[in-house]
Amino acid sequence: RKMEVEFNHIIAAYDGTPSGKRAIEYGIKLHKTYLGSHLTIVHVFNEKVEQRTVGKSMSEINEGFYIDPSQNQPVLAMEPGFSQADDTHTIVKNSVTIAESTVRRLLSEHQIQGRFEVLEGNTGDSICSYAQRTDASLIIVGESEKSGLKKFFLGSTSSAVIKDSPCPVLIAKMNRPLDIPDK
């Protein structure tokens, strides 16, 4: 007797990595296979903001001089052509805007309707909690990109999702072809 599995709500987790993109590709293929299913791409908010100095720092400008703090006047040495607003440059990594743009592009390329949801908190917990709340049938996550001691001490999102998931979990491996047949 053949068992029929039905995936009504498919969740693909996207973290901005190639394996996260692979999870979306699997989600798209399965969504096309299971007509009537809903596809939701989730991204856990995890902004990394880095401030970088542009131009010369104050230590370079005042190098070699002793300045008595009690005699210090509020004078700011500026390089010609730089305003005070130009002295740092913000670099945002793993931006929600970048993630959403990538997801929308992938869905559009495959002519798929899907939802994009931003979650907050611990990645594994947030994905599993969302799956529980929305009665998900399947969660797709990319394979961990951590290795060695980093994976041992920090764990991986895929391991956390497997452990706490309320439904089946598919790990999208990078070295495997997408061999889910289209109906």
C-alpha positions, 0 to 999 in steps of 0.5 A: 500500500502506497502512503500519500504525503501531503504538504499543505504549508511549506516553509523554507528558511532563508539566511542569505547563504547559498544553502539558504537559497537552495532551501528556497529552490527546494521549496519552489519545486515542492510547491509546484509538485503539491498543487494547492500548497502554500509556500512561505519563506522565513528570514530570521532578523539578524542584522550585523552593522559595522562602523568603519572610519573613512579618511584619517582618524583623530589619532593619526592627525594628533600623532606625536603631540601630547595634549593636556586634557585640562587645556583641551579646547573643543576643536575638531581637526577635519580633512579638507573635503570631509564633513563630520557626517562623512567620518564613518561609513555603515556597512549592513550585512544580512539585511532584511531588505537584501533578503526580501529582494533576493526572495522576491526575485527567485519567486518571480523567476519561477512565477510562484506566489509565496509569502515572505516573513521576517522572524526575530529571536533565536533562529531555530526556535523562531522557525519552529515556533512559526511552523507550530503557529501556522500548522506547517507541513514541512520545513526546509533548511539549508545545510549548516555552513559551520564546521568543526569546533564552531558547529560543536559549541554553537550548534547549527540552525538545521540541528536545532530545527530538526530537534524541535520541529513540529513537522518533517524537516528537509535539509537542502544539501548543496552537492545534491541535484534538485531531482524532484520531478515537476508534475 
